[in-house]
C-alpha cells in the first residue's frame, strides 16, 4: 500500500524508467521475440495487447529503431 508517486519513484530508481516506459520496453522486447519467431506484424501487435498494427509499427520503430518488417529480416 503505497501512493502512485512513491511507486513511480521506486520503479524509476530500480529500473531506470518510469512504469509506463518500462512496460512499453517489455512489450517491445516480447514483440522482437515474436517477430523473430515468424509471427506477422498484426499477430505480434495483438499478442502484446495493441489493437492497431499501425500504431504498433510506429511505436516499435521509435523504440527499436527499425520498422517491424525490417526487423524480421
PDB file of N, CA, C, O and CB in Angstrom:
ATOM      1  N   UNK A   1       0.839  -1.169   0.000  1.00  0.00           N
ATOM      2  CA  UNK A   1       0.000   0.000   0.000  1.00  0.00           C
ATOM      3  C   UNK A   1       0.889   1.240   0.000  1.00  0.00           C
ATOM      4  O   UNK A   1       1.353   1.707   1.040  1.00  0.00           O
ATOM      5  CB  UNK A   1      -0.957  -0.006   1.212  1.00  0.00           C
ATOM      6  N   UNK A   2       1.105   1.747  -1.204  1.00  0.00           N
ATOM      7  CA  UNK A   2       1.888   2.975  -1.354  1.00  0.00           C
ATOM      8  C   UNK A   2       1.250   3.841  -2.420  1.00  0.00           C
ATOM      9  O   UNK A   2       0.490   3.363  -3.263  1.00  0.00           O
ATOM     10  CB  UNK A   2       3.365   2.663  -1.715  1.00  0.00           C
ATOM     11  N   UNK A   3       1.566   5.094  -2.368  1.00  0.00           N
ATOM     12  CA  UNK A   3       1.000   6.015  -3.352  1.00  0.00           C
ATOM     13  C   UNK A   3       1.631   5.759  -4.716  1.00  0.00           C
ATOM     14  O   UNK A   3       2.698   5.154  -4.823  1.00  0.00           O
ATOM     15  CB  UNK A   3       1.216   7.488  -2.919  1.00  0.00           C
ATOM     16  N   UNK A   4       0.941   6.236  -5.761  1.00  0.00           N
ATOM     17  CA  UNK A   4       1.482   6.083  -7.105  1.00  0.00           C
ATOM     18  C   UNK A   4       2.805   6.830  -7.235  1.00  0.00           C
ATOM     19  O   UNK A   4       3.726   6.350  -7.897  1.00  0.00           O
ATOM     20  CB  UNK A   4       0.476   6.588  -8.152  1.00  0.00           C
ATOM     21  N   UNK A   5       2.906   7.993  -6.612  1.00  0.00           N
ATOM     22  CA  UNK A   5       4.146   8.770  -6.678  1.00  0.00           C
ATOM     23  C   UNK A   5       5.309   7.989  -6.075  1.00  0.00           C
ATOM     24  O   UNK A   5       6.411   7.995  -6.624  1.00  0.00           O
ATOM     25  CB  UNK A   5       3.979  10.116  -5.951  1.00  0.00           C
ATOM     26  N   UNK A   6       5.071   7.320  -4.953  1.00  0.00           N
ATOM     27  CA  UNK A   6       6.122   6.505  -4.330  1.00  0.00           C
ATOM     28  C   UNK A   6       6.485   5.317  -5.214  1.00  0.00           C
ATOM     29  O   UNK A   6       7.660   4.999  -5.394  1.00  0.00           O
ATOM     30  CB  UNK A   6       5.671   6.012  -2.942  1.00  0.00           C
ATOM     31  N   UNK A   7       5.461   4.668  -5.760  1.00  0.00           N
ATOM     32  CA  UNK A   7       5.709   3.538  -6.657  1.00  0.00           C
ATOM     33  C   UNK A   7       6.526   3.969  -7.867  1.00  0.00           C
ATOM     34  O   UNK A   7       7.493   3.306  -8.242  1.00  0.00           O
ATOM     35  CB  UNK A   7       4.386   2.916  -7.112  1.00  0.00           C
ATOM     36  N   UNK A   8       6.130   5.084  -8.472  1.00  0.00           N
ATOM     37  CA  UNK A   8       6.841   5.601  -9.653  1.00  0.00           C
ATOM     38  C   UNK A   8       8.303   5.901  -9.326  1.00  0.00           C
ATOM     39  O   UNK A   8       9.200   5.581 -10.105  1.00  0.00           O
ATOM     40  CB  UNK A   8       6.150   6.874 -10.184  1.00  0.00           C
ATOM     41  N   UNK A   9       8.532   6.515  -8.174  1.00  0.00           N
ATOM     42  CA  UNK A   9       9.894   6.848  -7.769  1.00  0.00           C
ATOM     43  C   UNK A   9      10.725   5.577  -7.554  1.00  0.00           C
ATOM     44  O   UNK A   9      11.862   5.495  -8.019  1.00  0.00           O
ATOM     45  CB  UNK A   9       9.877   7.699  -6.484  1.00  0.00           C
ATOM     46  N   UNK A  10      10.167   4.602  -6.861  1.00  0.00           N
ATOM     47  CA  UNK A  10      10.896   3.345  -6.618  1.00  0.00           C
ATOM     48  C   UNK A  10      11.154   2.584  -7.915  1.00  0.00           C
ATOM     49  O   UNK A  10      12.238   2.039  -8.120  1.00  0.00           O
ATOM     50  CB  UNK A  10      10.113   2.454  -5.644  1.00  0.00           C
ATOM     51  N   UNK A  11      10.156   2.554  -8.780  1.00  0.00           N
ATOM     52  CA  UNK A  11      10.309   1.867 -10.071  1.00  0.00           C
ATOM     53  C   UNK A  11      11.403   2.532 -10.901  1.00  0.00           C
ATOM     54  O   UNK A  11      12.230   1.850 -11.506  1.00  0.00           O
ATOM     55  CB  UNK A  11       8.973   1.865 -10.852  1.00  0.00           C
ATOM     56  N   UNK A  12      11.403   3.841 -10.927  1.00  0.00           N
ATOM     57  CA  UNK A  12      12.410   4.580 -11.687  1.00  0.00           C
ATOM     58  C   UNK A  12      13.796   4.351 -11.108  1.00  0.00           C
ATOM     59  O   UNK A  12      14.761   4.215 -11.860  1.00  0.00           O
ATOM     60  CB  UNK A  12      12.086   6.077 -11.700  1.00  0.00           C
ATOM     61  N   UNK A  13      13.914   4.304  -9.796  1.00  0.00           N
ATOM     62  CA  UNK A  13      15.210   4.047  -9.156  1.00  0.00           C
ATOM     63  C   UNK A  13      15.721   2.648  -9.479  1.00  0.00           C
ATOM     64  O   UNK A  13      16.912   2.464  -9.729  1.00  0.00           O
ATOM     65  CB  UNK A  13      15.101   4.222  -7.637  1.00  0.00           C
ATOM     66  N   UNK A  14      14.838   1.674  -9.477  1.00  0.00           N
ATOM     67  CA  UNK A  14      15.262   0.285  -9.695  1.00  0.00           C
ATOM     68  C   UNK A  14      15.505  -0.080 -11.151  1.00  0.00           C
ATOM     69  O   UNK A  14      16.413  -0.853 -11.458  1.00  0.00           O
ATOM     70  CB  UNK A  14      14.238  -0.636  -9.139  1.00  0.00           C
ATOM     71  N   UNK A  15      14.694   0.477 -12.051  1.00  0.00           N
ATOM     72  CA  UNK A  15      14.798   0.076 -13.462  1.00  0.00           C
ATOM     73  C   UNK A  15      15.400   1.155 -14.347  1.00  0.00           C
ATOM     74  O   UNK A  15      15.840   0.876 -15.463  1.00  0.00           O
ATOM     75  CB  UNK A  15      13.438  -0.294 -13.992  1.00  0.00           C
ATOM     76  N   UNK A  16      15.420   2.380 -13.852  1.00  0.00           N
ATOM     77  CA  UNK A  16      15.898   3.483 -14.673  1.00  0.00           C
ATOM     78  C   UNK A  16      14.821   4.076 -15.555  1.00  0.00           C
ATOM     79  O   UNK A  16      15.087   4.992 -16.333  1.00  0.00           O
ATOM     80  CB  UNK A  16      17.035   3.029 -15.521  1.00  0.00           C
ATOM     81  N   UNK A  17      13.591   3.557 -15.441  1.00  0.00           N
ATOM     82  CA  UNK A  17      12.467   4.032 -16.266  1.00  0.00           C
ATOM     83  C   UNK A  17      11.217   4.135 -15.413  1.00  0.00           C
ATOM     84  O   UNK A  17      11.024   3.334 -14.498  1.00  0.00           O
ATOM     85  CB  UNK A  17      12.218   3.086 -17.474  1.00  0.00           C
ATOM     86  N   UNK A  18      10.362   5.112 -15.698  1.00  0.00           N
ATOM     87  CA  UNK A  18       9.059   5.132 -15.032  1.00  0.00           C
ATOM     88  C   UNK A  18       8.225   3.937 -15.488  1.00  0.00           C
ATOM     89  O   UNK A  18       8.533   3.330 -16.513  1.00  0.00           O
ATOM     90  CB  UNK A  18       8.312   6.458 -15.323  1.00  0.00           C
ATOM     91  N   UNK A  19       7.177   3.591 -14.747  1.00  0.00           N
ATOM     92  CA  UNK A  19       6.405   2.378 -15.049  1.00  0.00           C
ATOM     93  C   UNK A  19       5.918   2.260 -16.494  1.00  0.00           C
ATOM     94  O   UNK A  19       6.073   1.199 -17.100  1.00  0.00           O
ATOM     95  CB  UNK A  19       5.228   2.317 -14.148  1.00  0.00           C
ATOM     96  N   UNK A  20       5.342   3.303 -17.056  1.00  0.00           N
ATOM     97  CA  UNK A  20       4.798   3.209 -18.416  1.00  0.00           C
ATOM     98  C   UNK A  20       5.897   2.936 -19.434  1.00  0.00           C
ATOM     99  O   UNK A  20       5.710   2.133 -20.349  1.00  0.00           O
ATOM    100  CB  UNK A  20       4.054   4.497 -18.785  1.00  0.00           C
ATOM    101  N   UNK A  21       7.024   3.586 -19.287  1.00  0.00           N
ATOM    102  CA  UNK A  21       8.147   3.369 -20.206  1.00  0.00           C
ATOM    103  C   UNK A  21       8.695   1.958 -20.056  1.00  0.00           C
ATOM    104  O   UNK A  21       9.011   1.302 -21.049  1.00  0.00           O
ATOM    105  CB  UNK A  21       9.263   4.400 -19.954  1.00  0.00           C
ATOM    106  N   UNK A  22       8.807   1.490 -18.818  1.00  0.00           N
ATOM    107  CA  UNK A  22       9.292   0.137 -18.561  1.00  0.00           C
ATOM    108  C   UNK A  22       8.389  -0.895 -19.225  1.00  0.00           C
ATOM    109  O   UNK A  22       8.869  -1.825 -19.872  1.00  0.00           O
ATOM    110  CB  UNK A  22       9.378  -0.125 -17.054  1.00  0.00           C
ATOM    111  N   UNK A  23       7.073  -0.725 -19.059  1.00  0.00           N
ATOM    112  CA  UNK A  23       6.121  -1.670 -19.652  1.00  0.00           C
ATOM    113  C   UNK A  23       6.217  -1.642 -21.177  1.00  0.00           C
ATOM    114  O   UNK A  23       6.173  -2.689 -21.822  1.00  0.00           O
ATOM    115  CB  UNK A  23       4.679  -1.343 -19.201  1.00  0.00           C
ATOM    116  N   UNK A  24       6.348  -0.440 -21.754  1.00  0.00           N
ATOM    117  CA  UNK A  24       6.497  -0.327 -23.209  1.00  0.00           C
ATOM    118  C   UNK A  24       7.719  -1.092 -23.695  1.00  0.00           C
ATOM    119  O   UNK A  24       7.656  -1.785 -24.711  1.00  0.00           O
ATOM    120  CB  UNK A  24       6.602   1.143 -23.625  1.00  0.00           C
ATOM    121  N   UNK A  25       8.825  -0.971 -22.978  1.00  0.00           N
ATOM    122  CA  UNK A  25      10.046  -1.674 -23.380  1.00  0.00           C
ATOM    123  C   UNK A  25       9.902  -3.189 -23.231  1.00  0.00           C
ATOM    124  O   UNK A  25      10.398  -3.943 -24.069  1.00  0.00           O
ATOM    125  CB  UNK A  25      11.233  -1.183 -22.551  1.00  0.00           C
ATOM    126  N   UNK A  26       9.237  -3.630 -22.187  1.00  0.00           N
ATOM    127  CA  UNK A  26       8.982  -5.072 -22.014  1.00  0.00           C
ATOM    128  C   UNK A  26       8.138  -5.590 -23.176  1.00  0.00           C
ATOM    129  O   UNK A  26       8.415  -6.659 -23.720  1.00  0.00           O
ATOM    130  CB  UNK A  26       8.266  -5.354 -20.655  1.00  0.00           C
ATOM    131  N   UNK A  27       7.109  -4.834 -23.556  1.00  0.00           N
ATOM    132  CA  UNK A  27       6.260  -5.241 -24.679  1.00  0.00           C
ATOM    133  C   UNK A  27       7.048  -5.286 -25.988  1.00  0.00           C
ATOM    134  O   UNK A  27       6.855  -6.194 -26.796  1.00  0.00           O
ATOM    135  CB  UNK A  27       5.070  -4.285 -24.819  1.00  0.00           C
ATOM    136  N   UNK A  28       7.925  -4.323 -26.199  1.00  0.00           N
ATOM    137  CA  UNK A  28       8.703  -4.301 -27.438  1.00  0.00           C
ATOM    138  C   UNK A  28       9.730  -5.429 -27.463  1.00  0.00           C
ATOM    139  O   UNK A  28      10.017  -5.972 -28.530  1.00  0.00           O
ATOM    140  CB  UNK A  28       9.404  -2.948 -27.602  1.00  0.00           C
ATOM    141  N   UNK A  29      10.289  -5.792 -26.305  1.00  0.00           N
ATOM    142  CA  UNK A  29      11.183  -6.953 -26.254  1.00  0.00           C
ATOM    143  C   UNK A  29      10.428  -8.226 -26.622  1.00  0.00           C
ATOM    144  O   UNK A  29      10.945  -9.075 -27.349  1.00  0.00           O
ATOM    145  CB  UNK A  29      11.813  -7.094 -24.852  1.00  0.00           C
ATOM    146  N   UNK A  30       9.208  -8.354 -26.119  1.00  0.00           N
ATOM    147  CA  UNK A  30       8.369  -9.514 -26.469  1.00  0.00           C
ATOM    148  C   UNK A  30       8.034  -9.498 -27.951  1.00  0.00           C
ATOM    149  O   UNK A  30       8.030 -10.539 -28.607  1.00  0.00           O
ATOM    150  CB  UNK A  30       7.069  -9.525 -25.633  1.00  0.00           C
ATOM    151  N   UNK A  31       7.754  -8.312 -28.473  1.00  0.00           N
ATOM    152  CA  UNK A  31       7.452  -8.178 -29.898  1.00  0.00           C
ATOM    153  C   UNK A  31       8.645  -8.613 -30.743  1.00  0.00           C
ATOM    154  O   UNK A  31       8.469  -9.281 -31.761  1.00  0.00           O
ATOM    155  CB  UNK A  31       7.063  -6.727 -30.233  1.00  0.00           C
ATOM    156  N   UNK A  32       9.843  -8.246 -30.335  1.00  0.00           N
ATOM    157  CA  UNK A  32      11.047  -8.662 -31.074  1.00  0.00           C
ATOM    158  C   UNK A  32      11.132 -10.181 -31.130  1.00  0.00           C
ATOM    159  O   UNK A  32      11.416 -10.757 -32.180  1.00  0.00           O
ATOM    160  CB  UNK A  32      12.326  -8.080 -30.418  1.00  0.00           C
ATOM    161  N   UNK A  33      10.885 -10.820 -30.002  1.00  0.00           N
ATOM    162  CA  UNK A  33      10.926 -12.283 -29.948  1.00  0.00           C
ATOM    163  C   UNK A  33       9.894 -12.888 -30.888  1.00  0.00           C
ATOM    164  O   UNK A  33      10.205 -13.806 -31.647  1.00  0.00           O
ATOM    165  CB  UNK A  33      10.686 -12.776 -28.514  1.00  0.00           C
ATOM    166  N   UNK A  34       8.678 -12.381 -30.840  1.00  0.00           N
ATOM    167  CA  UNK A  34       7.612 -12.916 -31.691  1.00  0.00           C
ATOM    168  C   UNK A  34       7.921 -12.709 -33.168  1.00  0.00           C
ATOM    169  O   UNK A  34       7.708 -13.609 -33.980  1.00  0.00           O
ATOM    170  CB  UNK A  34       6.277 -12.261 -31.343  1.00  0.00           C
ATOM    171  N   UNK A  35       8.420 -11.530 -33.519  1.00  0.00           N
ATOM    172  CA  UNK A  35       8.746 -11.264 -34.928  1.00  0.00           C
ATOM    173  C   UNK A  35       9.851 -12.199 -35.414  1.00  0.00           C
ATOM    174  O   UNK A  35       9.795 -12.702 -36.536  1.00  0.00           O
ATOM    175  CB  UNK A  35       9.177  -9.794 -35.117  1.00  0.00           C
ATOM    176  N   UNK A  36      10.845 -12.426 -34.574  1.00  0.00           N
ATOM    177  CA  UNK A  36      11.941 -13.331 -34.964  1.00  0.00           C
ATOM    178  C   UNK A  36      11.458 -14.781 -35.088  1.00  0.00           C
ATOM    179  O   UNK A  36      12.059 -15.580 -35.806  1.00  0.00           O
ATOM    180  CB  UNK A  36      13.090 -13.250 -33.938  1.00  0.00           C
ATOM    181  N   UNK A  37      10.387 -15.110 -34.396  1.00  0.00           N
ATOM    182  CA  UNK A  37       9.816 -16.452 -34.488  1.00  0.00           C
ATOM    183  C   UNK A  37       8.921 -16.601 -35.712  1.00  0.00           C
ATOM    184  O   UNK A  37       8.401 -17.685 -35.978  1.00  0.00           O
ATOM    185  CB  UNK A  37       9.025 -16.773 -33.228  1.00  0.00           C
ATOM    186  N   UNK A  38       8.743 -15.517 -36.454  1.00  0.00           N
ATOM    187  CA  UNK A  38       7.978 -15.599 -37.692  1.00  0.00           C
ATOM    188  C   UNK A  38       6.550 -15.106 -37.629  1.00  0.00           C
ATOM    189  O   UNK A  38       5.814 -15.241 -38.606  1.00  0.00           O
ATOM    190  CB  UNK A  38       7.963 -16.970 -38.140  1.00  0.00           C
ATOM    191  N   UNK A  39       6.138 -14.538 -36.511  1.00  0.00           N
ATOM    192  CA  UNK A  39       4.781 -14.013 -36.396  1.00  0.00           C
ATOM    193  C   UNK A  39       4.627 -12.770 -37.266  1.00  0.00           C
ATOM    194  O   UNK A  39       5.587 -12.030 -37.479  1.00  0.00           O
ATOM    195  CB  UNK A  39       4.443 -13.689 -34.924  1.00  0.00           C
ATOM    196  N   UNK A  40       3.435 -12.551 -37.757  1.00  0.00           N
ATOM    197  CA  UNK A  40       3.166 -11.364 -38.572  1.00  0.00           C
ATOM    198  C   UNK A  40       3.134 -10.128 -37.677  1.00  0.00           C
ATOM    199  O   UNK A  40       3.036 -10.231 -36.455  1.00  0.00           O
ATOM    200  CB  UNK A  40       1.824 -11.513 -39.347  1.00  0.00           C
ATOM    201  N   UNK A  41       3.217  -8.971 -38.302  1.00  0.00           N
ATOM    202  CA  UNK A  41       3.155  -7.713 -37.563  1.00  0.00           C
ATOM    203  C   UNK A  41       1.805  -7.604 -36.861  1.00  0.00           C
ATOM    204  O   UNK A  41       1.743  -7.210 -35.696  1.00  0.00           O
ATOM    205  CB  UNK A  41       3.382  -6.502 -38.509  1.00  0.00           C
ATOM    206  N   UNK A  42       0.735  -7.948 -37.552  1.00  0.00           N
ATOM    207  CA  UNK A  42      -0.600  -7.871 -36.957  1.00  0.00           C
ATOM    208  C   UNK A  42      -0.735  -8.820 -35.769  1.00  0.00           C
ATOM    209  O   UNK A  42      -1.240  -8.426 -34.718  1.00  0.00           O
ATOM    210  CB  UNK A  42      -1.667  -8.191 -38.005  1.00  0.00           C
ATOM    211  N   UNK A  43      -0.293 -10.059 -35.925  1.00  0.00           N
ATOM    212  CA  UNK A  43      -0.385 -11.029 -34.830  1.00  0.00           C
ATOM    213  C   UNK A  43       0.477 -10.599 -33.650  1.00  0.00           C
ATOM    214  O   UNK A  43       0.089 -10.787 -32.496  1.00  0.00           O
ATOM    215  CB  UNK A  43       0.037 -12.425 -35.310  1.00  0.00           C
ATOM    216  N   UNK A  44       1.623 -10.034 -33.926  1.00  0.00           N
ATOM    217  CA  UNK A  44       2.515  -9.569 -32.861  1.00  0.00           C
ATOM    218  C   UNK A  44       1.881  -8.413 -32.102  1.00  0.00           C
ATOM    219  O   UNK A  44       1.909  -8.384 -30.872  1.00  0.00           O
ATOM    220  CB  UNK A  44       3.875  -9.142 -33.437  1.00  0.00           C
ATOM    221  N   UNK A  45       1.312  -7.464 -32.831  1.00  0.00           N
ATOM    222  CA  UNK A  45       0.693  -6.319 -32.158  1.00  0.00           C
ATOM    223  C   UNK A  45      -0.460  -6.781 -31.268  1.00  0.00           C
ATOM    224  O   UNK A  45      -0.627  -6.279 -30.157  1.00  0.00           O
ATOM    225  CB  UNK A  45       0.190  -5.289 -33.193  1.00  0.00           C
ATOM    226  N   UNK A  46      -1.246  -7.726 -31.748  1.00  0.00           N
ATOM    227  CA  UNK A  46      -2.347  -8.257 -30.945  1.00  0.00           C
ATOM    228  C   UNK A  46      -1.829  -9.023 -29.724  1.00  0.00           C
ATOM    229  O   UNK A  46      -2.407  -8.935 -28.641  1.00  0.00           O
ATOM    230  CB  UNK A  46      -3.234  -9.170 -31.801  1.00  0.00           C
ATOM    231  N   UNK A  47      -0.746  -9.769 -29.903  1.00  0.00           N
ATOM    232  CA  UNK A  47      -0.196 -10.571 -28.808  1.00  0.00           C
ATOM    233  C   UNK A  47       0.331  -9.715 -27.657  1.00  0.00           C
ATOM    234  O   UNK A  47       0.318 -10.147 -26.505  1.00  0.00           O
ATOM    235  CB  UNK A  47       0.915 -11.456 -29.329  1.00  0.00           C
ATOM    236  N   UNK A  48       0.792  -8.510 -27.966  1.00  0.00           N
ATOM    237  CA  UNK A  48       1.296  -7.651 -26.891  1.00  0.00           C
ATOM    238  C   UNK A  48       0.250  -6.652 -26.411  1.00  0.00           C
ATOM    239  O   UNK A  48       0.554  -5.756 -25.624  1.00  0.00           O
ATOM    240  CB  UNK A  48       2.534  -6.907 -27.358  1.00  0.00           C
ATOM    241  N   UNK A  49      -0.990  -6.809 -26.891  1.00  0.00           N
ATOM    242  CA  UNK A  49      -2.086  -6.007 -26.392  1.00  0.00           C
ATOM    243  C   UNK A  49      -2.333  -4.703 -27.117  1.00  0.00           C
ATOM    244  O   UNK A  49      -2.972  -3.803 -26.573  1.00  0.00           O
ATOM    245  CB  UNK A  49      -1.857  -5.721 -24.999  1.00  0.00           C
ATOM    246  N   UNK A  50      -1.836  -4.588 -28.337  1.00  0.00           N
ATOM    247  CA  UNK A  50      -2.074  -3.381 -29.128  1.00  0.00           C
ATOM    248  C   UNK A  50      -3.004  -3.748 -30.282  1.00  0.00           C
ATOM    249  O   UNK A  50      -2.671  -4.595 -31.111  1.00  0.00           O
ATOM    250  CB  UNK A  50      -0.727  -2.765 -29.658  1.00  0.00           C
ATOM    251  N   UNK A  51      -4.154  -3.113 -30.328  1.00  0.00           N
ATOM    252  CA  UNK A  51      -5.152  -3.452 -31.348  1.00  0.00           C
ATOM    253  C   UNK A  51      -4.796  -2.927 -32.729  1.00  0.00           C
ATOM    254  O   UNK A  51      -5.142  -3.538 -33.740  1.00  0.00           O
ATOM    255  CB  UNK A  51      -6.497  -2.913 -30.946  1.00  0.00           C
ATOM    256  N   UNK A  52      -4.111  -1.804 -32.771  1.00  0.00           N
ATOM    257  CA  UNK A  52      -3.831  -1.140 -34.044  1.00  0.00           C
ATOM    258  C   UNK A  52      -2.409  -1.449 -34.507  1.00  0.00           C
ATOM    259  O   UNK A  52      -1.454  -0.943 -33.917  1.00  0.00           O
ATOM    260  CB  UNK A  52      -4.033   0.383 -33.916  1.00  0.00           C
ATOM    261  N   UNK A  53      -2.244  -2.272 -35.553  1.00  0.00           N
ATOM    262  CA  UNK A  53      -0.899  -2.620 -36.008  1.00  0.00           C
ATOM    263  C   UNK A  53      -0.110  -1.413 -36.523  1.00  0.00           C
ATOM    264  O   UNK A  53       1.121  -1.415 -36.486  1.00  0.00           O
ATOM    265  CB  UNK A  53      -0.986  -3.664 -37.095  1.00  0.00           C
ATOM    266  N   UNK A  54      -0.819  -0.378 -37.005  1.00  0.00           N
ATOM    267  CA  UNK A  54      -0.114   0.820 -37.481  1.00  0.00           C
ATOM    268  C   UNK A  54       0.499   1.588 -36.310  1.00  0.00           C
ATOM    269  O   UNK A  54       1.630   2.067 -36.397  1.00  0.00           O
ATOM    270  CB  UNK A  54      -1.077   1.735 -38.272  1.00  0.00           C
ATOM    271  N   UNK A  55      -0.237   1.699 -35.239  1.00  0.00           N
ATOM    272  CA  UNK A  55       0.296   2.349 -34.036  1.00  0.00           C
ATOM    273  C   UNK A  55       1.463   1.532 -33.480  1.00  0.00           C
ATOM    274  O   UNK A  55       2.489   2.087 -33.088  1.00  0.00           O
ATOM    275  CB  UNK A  55      -0.815   2.515 -32.956  1.00  0.00           C
ATOM    276  N   UNK A  56       1.295   0.214 -33.453  1.00  0.00           N
ATOM    277  CA  UNK A  56       2.371  -0.663 -33.002  1.00  0.00           C
ATOM    278  C   UNK A  56       3.623  -0.449 -33.839  1.00  0.00           C
ATOM    279  O   UNK A  56       4.723  -0.346 -33.297  1.00  0.00           O
ATOM    280  CB  UNK A  56       1.935  -2.130 -33.067  1.00  0.00           C
ATOM    281  N   UNK A  57       3.465  -0.382 -35.152  1.00  0.00           N
ATOM    282  CA  UNK A  57       4.625  -0.201 -36.034  1.00  0.00           C
ATOM    283  C   UNK A  57       5.349   1.107 -35.762  1.00  0.00           C
ATOM    284  O   UNK A  57       6.579   1.140 -35.735  1.00  0.00           O
ATOM    285  CB  UNK A  57       4.191  -0.249 -37.491  1.00  0.00           C
ATOM    286  N   UNK A  58       4.605   2.178 -35.561  1.00  0.00           N
ATOM    287  CA  UNK A  58       5.223   3.478 -35.275  1.00  0.00           C
ATOM    288  C   UNK A  58       5.959   3.447 -33.939  1.00  0.00           C
ATOM    289  O   UNK A  58       7.082   3.941 -33.838  1.00  0.00           O
ATOM    290  CB  UNK A  58       4.160   4.593 -35.267  1.00  0.00           C
ATOM    291  N   UNK A  59       5.338   2.874 -32.921  1.00  0.00           N
ATOM    292  CA  UNK A  59       5.956   2.790 -31.606  1.00  0.00           C
ATOM    293  C   UNK A  59       7.178   1.871 -31.632  1.00  0.00           C
ATOM    294  O   UNK A  59       8.206   2.181 -31.030  1.00  0.00           O
ATOM    295  CB  UNK A  59       4.940   2.292 -30.573  1.00  0.00           C
ATOM    296  N   UNK A  60       7.063   0.753 -32.322  1.00  0.00           N
ATOM    297  CA  UNK A  60       8.175  -0.189 -32.443  1.00  0.00           C
ATOM    298  C   UNK A  60       9.380   0.504 -33.079  1.00  0.00           C
ATOM    299  O   UNK A  60      10.502   0.381 -32.588  1.00  0.00           O
ATOM    300  CB  UNK A  60       7.758  -1.426 -33.277  1.00  0.00           C
ATOM    301  N   UNK A  61       9.146   1.224 -34.159  1.00  0.00           N
ATOM    302  CA  UNK A  61      10.237   1.913 -34.843  1.00  0.00           C
ATOM    303  C   UNK A  61      10.866   2.980 -33.955  1.00  0.00           C
ATOM    304  O   UNK A  61      12.084   3.159 -33.965  1.00  0.00           O
ATOM    305  CB  UNK A  61       9.735   2.541 -36.137  1.00  0.00           C
ATOM    306  N   UNK A  62      10.045   3.686 -33.192  1.00  0.00           N
ATOM    307  CA  UNK A  62      10.560   4.724 -32.299  1.00  0.00           C
ATOM    308  C   UNK A  62      11.440   4.136 -31.198  1.00  0.00           C
ATOM    309  O   UNK A  62      12.427   4.753 -30.798  1.00  0.00           O
ATOM    310  CB  UNK A  62       9.404   5.504 -31.678  1.00  0.00           C
ATOM    311  N   UNK A  63      11.089   2.952 -30.711  1.00  0.00           N
ATOM    312  CA  UNK A  63      11.842   2.344 -29.613  1.00  0.00           C
ATOM    313  C   UNK A  63      13.005   1.495 -30.116  1.00  0.00           C
ATOM    314  O   UNK A  63      14.121   1.604 -29.606  1.00  0.00           O
ATOM    315  CB  UNK A  63      10.919   1.494 -28.757  1.00  0.00           C
ATOM    316  N   UNK A  64      12.753   0.661 -31.103  1.00  0.00           N
ATOM    317  CA  UNK A  64      13.762  -0.295 -31.579  1.00  0.00           C
ATOM    318  C   UNK A  64      14.676   0.321 -32.634  1.00  0.00           C
ATOM    319  O   UNK A  64      15.851  -0.036 -32.724  1.00  0.00           O
ATOM    320  CB  UNK A  64      13.083  -1.537 -32.150  1.00  0.00           C
ATOM    321  N   UNK A  65      14.145   1.238 -33.424  1.00  0.00           N
ATOM    322  CA  UNK A  65      14.957   1.882 -34.454  1.00  0.00           C
ATOM    323  C   UNK A  65      14.759   1.321 -35.836  1.00  0.00           C
ATOM    324  O   UNK A  65      15.337   1.826 -36.799  1.00  0.00           O
ATOM    325  CB  UNK A  65      16.380   1.778 -34.101  1.00  0.00           C
ATOM    326  N   UNK A  66      13.957   0.291 -35.954  1.00  0.00           N
ATOM    327  CA  UNK A  66      13.628  -0.321 -37.245  1.00  0.00           C
ATOM    328  C   UNK A  66      12.147  -0.603 -37.275  1.00  0.00           C
ATOM    329  O   UNK A  66      11.523  -0.824 -36.238  1.00  0.00           O
ATOM    330  CB  UNK A  66      14.442  -1.625 -37.488  1.00  0.00           C
ATOM    331  N   UNK A  67      11.589  -0.593 -38.466  1.00  0.00           N
ATOM    332  CA  UNK A  67      10.194  -0.995 -38.635  1.00  0.00           C
ATOM    333  C   UNK A  67      10.092  -2.501 -38.367  1.00  0.00           C
ATOM    334  O   UNK A  67      11.056  -3.229 -38.607  1.00  0.00           O
ATOM    335  CB  UNK A  67       9.667  -0.636 -40.076  1.00  0.00           C
ATOM    336  N   UNK A  68       8.950  -2.979 -37.877  1.00  0.00           N
ATOM    337  CA  UNK A  68       8.812  -4.413 -37.595  1.00  0.00           C
ATOM    338  C   UNK A  68       9.138  -5.296 -38.797  1.00  0.00           C
ATOM    339  O   UNK A  68       9.760  -6.345 -38.635  1.00  0.00           O
ATOM    340  CB  UNK A  68       7.407  -4.708 -37.129  1.00  0.00           C
ATOM    341  N   UNK A  69       8.726  -4.886 -40.012  1.00  0.00           N
ATOM    342  CA  UNK A  69       9.025  -5.693 -41.204  1.00  0.00           C
ATOM    343  C   UNK A  69      10.515  -5.772 -41.433  1.00  0.00           C
ATOM    344  O   UNK A  69      11.024  -6.834 -41.793  1.00  0.00           O
ATOM    345  CB  UNK A  69       8.336  -5.114 -42.443  1.00  0.00           C
ATOM    346  N   UNK A  70      11.228  -4.679 -41.236  1.00  0.00           N
ATOM    347  CA  UNK A  70      12.681  -4.666 -41.429  1.00  0.00           C
ATOM    348  C   UNK A  70      13.378  -5.467 -40.333  1.00  0.00           C
ATOM    349  O   UNK A  70      14.426  -6.067 -40.573  1.00  0.00           O
ATOM    350  CB  UNK A  70      13.212  -3.219 -41.449  1.00  0.00           C
ATOM    351  N   UNK A  71      12.807  -5.478 -39.141  1.00  0.00           N
ATOM    352  CA  UNK A  71      13.392  -6.205 -38.028  1.00  0.00           C
ATOM    353  C   UNK A  71      13.347  -7.707 -38.275  1.00  0.00           C
ATOM    354  O   UNK A  71      14.268  -8.435 -37.905  1.00  0.00           O
ATOM    355  CB  UNK A  71      12.671  -5.862 -36.730  1.00  0.00           C
ATOM    356  N   UNK A  72      12.280  -8.158 -38.897  1.00  0.00           N
ATOM    357  CA  UNK A  72      12.101  -9.591 -39.138  1.00  0.00           C
ATOM    358  C   UNK A  72      13.166 -10.171 -40.067  1.00  0.00           C
ATOM    359  O   UNK A  72      13.492 -11.355 -39.974  1.00  0.00           O
ATOM    360  CB  UNK A  72      10.730  -9.844 -39.723  1.00  0.00           C
ATOM    361  N   UNK A  73      13.705  -9.346 -40.959  1.00  0.00           N
ATOM    362  CA  UNK A  73      14.659  -9.868 -41.944  1.00  0.00           C
ATOM    363  C   UNK A  73      16.078  -9.685 -41.501  1.00  0.00           C
ATOM    364  O   UNK A  73      17.003 -10.071 -42.217  1.00  0.00           O
ATOM    365  CB  UNK A  73      14.463  -9.201 -43.276  1.00  0.00           C
TER     366      UNK A  73
END
